[in-house]
Amino acid sequence: MNFSRRVSAVASVVLLASIGCYVITLQAIDRLRTQPEVQQGLYIRSAKLLRRLSLGYTGLLADVYWTRAVQYFGYQHHRNSDDFRLLAPLLRITAELDPHLIPPYQFGANFLAQKPPNGAGMPDEALALMKYGIEHNPGNWRLYYNLGFLYFTEFKDYGKAADAFAAGSKLPVTNAFMPVLAARMAQHAGEFDTSRMLWYTTYQSTNDGAIRDNAVKHLVALRVDEDITHLEEVVQKYREQMKCLPESMADLERAGLTHGTPTDPNGKPYRLTSDGRIEVQNPKTIPYITKGLPSGDDSKVNIVSSAATP
Amino acid sequence: MNSRIAFVASNTFREAVRDRVLYNLIAFALLISAAAILVGEISIGIERLVVVNLGLTAVSLFGVVIAIFIGIGLVSKEIEKKTLYTVLSRPVRRWEFVVGKFFGLTGTLIVNTFFMAIGVFLALLYVAHRLEKSDLSVLVALYFIVLEFLIICALALLFSSFSTPLMSAVFTFALFVIGSLAEDLRGFARITAGLPGVIATVLAYLVPNFSSLNVINQAAHGDTIPGRLILYNTLYALLYSAMVISGAVLIFQRRNLK
């Protein structure tokens, strides 16, 4: 082997050995140090400045900010944090960089408004985002839907919700549920049915996995709330007929008021308490329920939800 | 085209290829492939949008960098290597040399953009599974990017005809940045009165208007690009390039090469 080949061989060996060793060393360093926190800063909050800095490539920058918003929310949610203070500016910047990018508006309507830890608890910011979205995309029925949804779920403003659904239903391309929702809002009719229709429309009008998952959980919770409302009515009926409270679910069945043992969506039987209340056995597995929580836990609905939401 | 201009242009193209300029296609291919594969994992609901935005932005930035770094050396390198004297001692006039260099560089960039465009459409096909009529706007955006390259090549050549490569790169890049903010400059000129307003207006018309050539965002949303904008942008880019190349010819004609 001549000198030049020997140098090449030695250099190749050193190269490969160095790569192997530095990777191992880096892993050792990582084990010594605590995991670094994900960058939580938002150094530039002005979309106008970002627009100029992007030299016109605003579309790509908007995609970057949108991805950042999703990752920020996912990261905070994953570590059960109540702090979502950057979500609103991240979504606002995304929208201002690319006002025609629709997913951030839908995401904002769902997760910006909901109370922590399932959302940022910023309904006013969510509302402002939706209005900005409609201003720049007046022909998109989904944004009117999201606006009506916000007015209904967060503000309980049936009039404005009805107006939003009605405006969306008049667009050339719309959803068949929109006029129905507008009418229901106007009548304040059937809260369970209306909520179910809203969450179902949310589910079928998006491809976003997180939003769909959220809608499914709400639909499940609605079923539980409705079951418990119905069962508590049945208990009252039993009390009126028998002049005493039932001791078990079997008493209700024997009285011909129920058929079989009623179960929650996880297949666990509902529990009848000694004071005639109906409870779910494991509320942590059914987020967003407002009924059937253990006595005195009604105010903790969101805490229960957070523990169950991945 | 005059045969001497064609000769200089083809040599410029060959030289760029010899300088391994087209190697950037490998980097581009890796970038766009990674984007197409990873985009679904990191983003929600905007896969097509990200591929178009990232692909067209990369096409534009790669091209701008090539145009600047090749363009600035087109004349100075020939002087430095003394090859310019051989070329000019043949019956090649100075203006033919400048125009030939311009066509050679733009030809290189068009070939480069062509291959990158194939990459963008393949990535688009990968994420969306089919191409739609609205994807025609991506083609229009690519065409506007080529028009942008015409102007940048012309500017790089202009600065190269009288300045050092380093200064030429600085000037050309500065004009690219200012040109990208041309709409802001026009807005500023409109709201400014008196002498500053006049100066701002003159500057706004003097610097290249790259903002109207950037329709990447509209293309990403599948918006239709008006035919009139295509016509006006074509005319604008051709006229602006002609103006700058004329300036380069005028300077180079008078330049003392001894």
Interface residues (C-beta under 8 A of the other chain):
Chain A: R52 L55 G56 Y57 T58 G59 L60 A62 D63 W66 T67 V70 Q71 D98 H100 L101 I102 P103 F107 T206 N207 D208 G209 A210
Chain B: I42 S43 I44 G45 I46 L49 V50 V52 N53 L54 T57 S60 L61 F176 V177 S180 L181 D184 F210 S211 N214 I216 N217 A220 H221 D223
